[in-house]
Each structure stands twice: as C-alpha cells, then as structure tokens.
Amino acid sequence: MKNIWNEAAIRKEFARLDAKTGLKEATLPISFSNAKCTLGSYSSAGGGAFRFSRHYFDDPLWPIEEALDTIRHEYAHYMDHMVYGNVGHGATWKKCCIEVGSLPIRCYSRESANYYQDMYEAERKQAAILDHYRTGSFIMHPRFGRGRIVEIVGADINRYALVNFKDMETKKLSLTWVDKNCGRCA
C-alpha cells in the first residue's frame, strides 16, 4: 500500500489550516526522522520547521485520524508561536489546538485521546445549551429571585452573565452555574 503521508499530503493539510487561520505556513521546511517516541515536532528556530516520524507516517496501518491529529498538533505549535509568541504546551497552545481540530494533549495515548474527545464533546453540548441564554432574558435565582441578564461575557462554557436583580447590585454569575441552578422565566 502506498503511503499517503508524504510532504505533499502534509502541506495540503497545512494549506487547509492556513485558509482557516489566516496564517502562511506553506513555505516552512518539513523533514522526516526515524523517531519512535516522537510523532512530530515544530521548532521556531531559524524561522520555523516541522519534523515528522517516518516510523509512524510510513506505516499504512497507522490510523488517518492519528496522523491528522499529529499534523494539527504541530501546526498548533506554529500557530501559538506566530499568534501569541509562545512555545510549549500552555493555555494558548491548547486554544490553538481546539481551533485547528487537534486534541490539546501533550503526549499521545489512545486513553488520553478518548478522555479528551469525550470531555470536549460534553463541553460542546454544554456550550450549545448555553447559547440559548440571551441578553434581556430572565432567570429565576434560588436566592435572589427573578433577574434580567444584561450582558453575557466570554465564550463556550466559560461564559458568565451579568444579572440585575430587583433592589440589588448587578451580580456576575457563571452561565454554566445559572443553567444548572436557575430556571428560565418570562
């Protein structure tokens, strides 16, 4: 079986990611090593370069999902360096991983991949539920009573609502907490 994970195939995925992110990775060098413990790497030195393991990328039985995740993982390092000026596996790199469709995990293992896939699927479902809360809608707080949402700040499951309650100062409440503990009302 002919290996599809050559430089041209990797560049094709990089070009797709460039179109999504607005970056211009297409000209950075790509090389291959015989590493068995490292699937890929990105180095910011000398303008940037990628390296991928022939041990995995030449294996016709290696699942396509794992190859794509590795390519996206390394692209997220490039993106983190270009957008945030960071290197490593920190919070901005994790944000880049999510944006390009990679699991935000440092070292690959099937167990970790399954755990994170399940966690992010649950977060995606929760974020969809939170999308129903809007500025101007009302909630029923268990202690403060009826309140009106005056602003929603943040993204995904990390949003909070600024809520006006009668005869009180505006309260800042986690929207996830609101969804679990308050009822919606008219």
N, C-alpha and C positions, 0 to 999 in steps of 0.2 A: 504494500500500500504506500502510495506517495505521500510524503509529509506535506501538510498544508501550512505549517508554521515556519515558513521561511521569512526572510526580511521583508519581502513584498507584502505578505499577508499581515505581518505585524504593522507595517506602515499603513496599510489600508484601515486597520482598526484605529491607529493613531489619527489618521485623517478624519475619520468619523468623529472621534473625540474632539479634535481641533474645531470641527464645524460646530459642535455642541458648546464648547467653552470659549471659542474666540481666540484661542492660543495658536501658536505656529510652531509645533514640534516637528513637523515633517522633515526638516533638514538635519536633525540631530543624528549622530552616528549610532548604529545598532551593531553590536557584536555578540558572539556566542562563546560560551565557555563549556567545559565538561563538568561543571559543579554538580554534585549530587545533593547537597544540603541547601543550596540557594537556587530558587526558581528563577529569580531575576533581580536586577538592581538598577538604580538610577544614580549617577554621580553628577553633581552640579559643577565639579571642577572642569576648567577649560571650556566653559560654555555649555556643558552638559553632554551626557552619553548614556545609552542604555546597554545592558548586557543581559542575555537570557541563557538558560541552561539547555544545551543540546540534549543532555540526558533526558529531559522531560519533553522539550519541544519536538524532538525527533521520534518520540515514542507514539506509534499510531494508536495505542490503546489508552493514551492519556486523554481524559475527557475534555471535550472542547470547552465546557464551562469553566474548568480549572485553568486552561490556557488563557481564555479571555479574562478571567479574574486576575491572573498574574500580570497580563499586559496592562490592564486598567489600574492595578495596584501601583505599578511602576510609573504609569502616566500620572497618577495622583501625586506621587512624589515630585515629579516635574512641575505639575500644576501648583502644588504647595510652595515650591521654591520660587516660581515665577510670580504668583499672585500675592503670597504672604511673606516671601523671603525666608521661609522656614525649611528646615530639613529634619528628617526623623519621622516618628510615628505619633506626633502630637495631635492636639484637637483640630488644628487647621487641616492637617493631612487627612484626618478622619472625615472632615467635612468634604474635602475634595473627593475622597473615595465614594462617598454617598452620591455626590453629584455625577460622577462618571460611571457609577454602577458596579463598584467593587466592594467587597466585604472589607470593612475597616479593621482588619486584624493583622497583627504584626507577622506572625508565623502561621503558615497554613497547616491545618489539620482538618480532616473531614468532620470531626466532632465540633470543632470551633466553628467551621463553616455552617454546619446545621444549626448550631446555637444562635449565631448572629443572623442567619436567614430567618429563623423563627422570630427572633426579637424584632428585627426590622419590619417584618410582615405585621406583627402585632402593633408596632408603632405607626405604620402606615394606616392600618384600620382605625386606630385611635385618632389620628390626625384627621381622617375623613369625617369622623363623628364630630370633632371639634370645629370643623368647617361650617357646621350648622349654626354656631353661635355668631351673632352679628351685632355690630354697634346699633344701639337703640332697642335691642330685645331685652326682655325682663326675665329675671330668675327669682326663685324663692329660696333664700338662705335659711338654714335651720335655726340660726340665732338672730340674725338681723332683719329677717322678713323679706319683703319684696324690694328688689333693687333693679336699677336700669344700667345696662352695660353702656358706658360712654366711650370706651376705647378698648381695642384688642391689640396687644403688642407682642411681637415675636413670631415664631414660625413653628410649624409642625406640632409636636407635643409639648414644646417648650413655650407655649403662649401663656400670657396672663391677661386678665381682664381688669379694667378699672371700672368699678361698680359704684354708683351712687345709691345710697340707702337713705330713706327719709330721716331727717334730723341727725345725720351723721356725716363725718368727713368721707371722702371717696376712699374705698377700700381696694387694695391690689390683691387679686386672688388668682391662683393658678387655674387656668381654664380646665386642666385635667381634673383638679380637685372639684371645681364647680360642677363638672359633668357627673362626677361620682356622688356628690353630696347635696346638690341643689336641684330643685325641679325647675323646669322652664314654665313660664306663665305668660299670660297675655297682658 
